[in-house]
Structures are given as structure tokens and as C-alpha cells.
Amino acid sequence: MALRALKPIRTMVVVLGDQLNDELATFDQFDSDQDVIVQMEVKEEATYIPQHKLRIAFFFAAMRHFRDEQTRKGRTVHYSEIGDPDNRQSIAAEVRRSINQLQPKTVLVTEPGDWRVKRALEGQGVTIVPDTSFLCSTKAFSAFLEEHPRPIMETFYRHMRRQTGYLMDRRGQPVGKQWNFDRDNRSSYSRNSPAIPKRRSFAPDDVTRKAIADVLRHFQGSPGTLASFDLPVTRDQALRTLRDFIGERLPSFGKYQDAIVEGEYLLFHSHLSGALNLHLLNAKEVLDASLDASSDVPLNSLEGFVRQILGWREFVRGIYWAKMPTYADENALEADLSMPRFYWTGATDMRCLAEAISHTIAHAYAHHIERLMVLGLYALLLGVRPYDVHRWHMSMFLDAIDWVSLPNTLGMSQHGDGGVIGTKPYVASGSYINRMSNHCGKCRYKPTQAIGDDACPFTTLYWDFLDRHRTRFSRNPRMQPQYRNLDRKSADEMRAIRHRANNLKARAI
């Protein structure tokens, strides 16, 4: 819509698409009589990489509901929809247009979740305010790095437990007398496991339907489908999703968080990452709500969930801002293949990959073990450029923001950072997928075989990966058992493995 200043404006608060929370620091002194909010939908952010239609619709619908909520509070919101004729279609250009027309004395914006966007806003006459929704500020993380120049997530996680008191007893010791219950969280799902609850869904209202229609109109060529849209796009819906997870899924989350089940893209996972990353929820209230239910939740589930939010989520954000912009160029393993074409379509006869990709196409979501140990693992074993894996992840997942996606894909999944995020690469053969899923029994490939037409491509590429990177990893204490197994293979078998691995790489691109 056209912008027009009807009275002098003191502060213009720019709210980006992943900052939908009026309790951020940019709103601390907000006065409806003097201040305004500016929001924008722009093509640049939806097309600088191809993006899933559902991801774009999720952002637009949540942004428009935030606009309407602020308007109901009596606040003035200047909002540019994607189809507005005056829309300059980039964040920087829309901010300049708003400044020129509104002439505010001050322009505030919360620190973006993307280094690229932050760089675009610098020099535009805006004041960038720290994001107060996280439990560890970038300043506090820098102080942590000074004490731990080679940071390990577990060390950071324990530091944050001590800082916040989460899951700590009165003596300053971890509840349950141990910090980490990950060994209890590796069960596969079986017929004797608890029933998987149906996820709470939300029928689109008029605002959401209009956002969906605009996505279909302006982004016809984008990947993915909008056949069904039932996501939480308001603060109230996000809170209901949180309550649903705690009551229905959290008790079984820990035990089955590494399980993979045919036809199930969620299992007992929270599906809160989208709402968290758009700031419809904040980390503290999610943790507080889960701990309030602690009497009904096994400790291994509670600790596993706390570790995801307080540990991994805060850790990867700290690494992102500490290491950017050079972090994006890291490629420690010198991987050079392009992303396989079938990652966009699911057209592969590897059952686990076809299933995980189908989840991304239908839901713009797959749970973390499918992302890491199926989708990410195959790309790592093939030798795909790590930044290409990140770009695909940003394209296809509704919860992907640059600060969380880049360290998780380039670092944790692809080991492109050489060990900043993880001390070893997450590599496994088809036997791991067979143990954790029910896919392999219906797949044409045999997870225990490395050579031959029926050999599982994961298994072939696993041994090839270890062989190719022997110099780098054979002395890693955590990988020595894997290398002892590799050393048992004969020269003839290794030649056959290398030959088949090269054919798999050639076919993938």
C-alpha cells in the first residue's frame, strides 16, 4: 500500500518476516501516537533461491496476521503486500521508500536472522537492535568463545544449564545426576511403541487464504505444493501447538527422536521450529512450559528437548554470527558435486530418500533425523558442495532461516567447517537406516551389501567416504572403530566399491 505520513513520526519500527513478536527490544518504547510499524513482502526474499510455495505462504500468512494484531492494538502499520504496485520488491529498497515517505526521526530493526539481509540494511539509516528473544546474546557468546576458543556444543550446553538453572538441582548439579541422556534416546519405532498422535492443525482463515492465493499467483514456478495448509500462523495458534506437543508428544519424544517411520514426517517431534524461528514463540516460554510439565514427562525426553532448544539452537546461532561471512565459504572436505536432481522431485528408488523428499515436497518439513541421517548423509557421502546443501535446505523447509540452517547443514550435516560444529562427520552405512527405520525391508537395495546391483548406495558410499578421507579422519578417536572395519576389506573389494561409488556420483548429477 502507498505510504503517507499524516503526522510527525518519532520511530519507525521495521518488522521483518521472521520477527513477529512485539515484545522484542524494538518495541520497548513504542508509542502508538508517535511511532509506526513497517512490514514488507518482497520478491527478492522469495526468489534469491527457489523457495517452497508452502514456506512463502507460511511467512506471508504469519506476517499479515501480525499486521492485523498490531492494528487491533491501535498501532499504525504500513504494510507492503507482494502485489502492491509501488512495492520495490527488496527489503532495502522498501525501507528506503518508507523512510523517504514517512520521514521518521529514528528507524529501528531487530537484528536480522540472515547476514545477507543485515548487510543490505546497514547504511540505510537504520539502527539495528540486538534480538532479545534468545537466551544467549551474541555478546555473551563471544565471551564464551574467549574462554573456549574451540567450542564444543556439549560444553556450551552445560554452560547454559548453569547460567539459566534449567534442569539443575539446588546444589548446582544436573537433575538426574548426568548432563545428557542421549543414550536413552535412540530407540527405533515398533508395533509395541505408543501410537503417534495426530498433529494439531489449523484451517486457513480469510487472511491465510488470501496469502495462499497470492503465492499461487506470483510464484507459480516455485517448488513444492500448497495442496494442504494447516500451519499455526498466529501467536495464539503457536501457543496451542506448544501445549499440544507438551501434552501429546513430549513424553515419548526422547526415546523415539532418532526413529524413522514410513508415512510419518513428524512422529513425536514438536513441529515448533517454524513458530520459534518466526518469533511467534520464544525459547524461554517453550522451555518453561516443558519444565512445568516435568512431573508427567520422562527425564530423558525432557532433557533431550531442553538440549535441542537451550543447547543446539542457541549454539548454532552463536557460531553463525561469530563466523560469518567467511563461514559460508567453508568446504573442508573439498566436496564438488552439485545437489542431485532427485532431491527436488523424489524420483529415486532409494526408499528412505524418496520418503524423506516426499515429506519436504508435501509439508516443507522433515524431522531432524531425516534431515541429518538420510538427506544430509547421502549428500555428504556423495561429496556435494556444502553450501549447495544449505541452499536446498533453505529452499525446501519452512523453518529454515540462514542463522540456523547454515551451521546445521554446512557444519553439522556436511562437516564443511572442518569440525567447528561437530568433532566428527555424521557418517553411517545403510545398516544404520535399517536399524532406525522400517524402510529397508521394502527397498530393492540391501543395506549390508556394498557392491553389486543390489548393494545399498549408502553402504557403498560410506566405505568410499572413509577411504577417500582416511588421512583426515583415521586418527580421530571417535572414528577409529570405523577405520578398523574399513581395514578388514580386501584390495579387490575396495576397488569394486570405488568403481560403484564413482558410478553413483556420475548418475546423481
Secondary structure, DSSP 8 states (H G I E B T S, - for coil): -----SS--SEEEE--TT---TTSGGGTT--TTTEEEEEE--HHHHHSS---HHHHHHHHHHHHHHHHHHHHTT-EEEEE-TT-TT--SSHHHHHHHHHHHH--SEEEEE--SSHHHHHHHTTSS-EEE--TTSSS-HHHHHHHHHH-SS--HHHHHHHHHHHH-TTB-TTS-BGGG-S--GGGS-----TTS------------HHHHHHHHHHHHH-TTSSS--S------SHHHHHHHHHHHHHHTHHHHTTTTT--BTTBS-TT----HHHHHTTSS-HHHHHHHHHHTGGGS-HHHHHHHHIIIIIIIHHHHHHHHHHTTGGGG--TT---B---GGGTT---S-HHHHHHHHHHHHHS---HHHIIIIIIHHHHHHTB-HHHHHHHHHHH-TT--HHHHHIIIIIIIT-TTSSSS-SS-----HHHHHHH-S-GGGSSSBTT--SSTTB-HHHHHHHHHHHHTHHHHTT-TTTHHHHHHHHTS-HHHHHHHHHHHHHHHHHH-
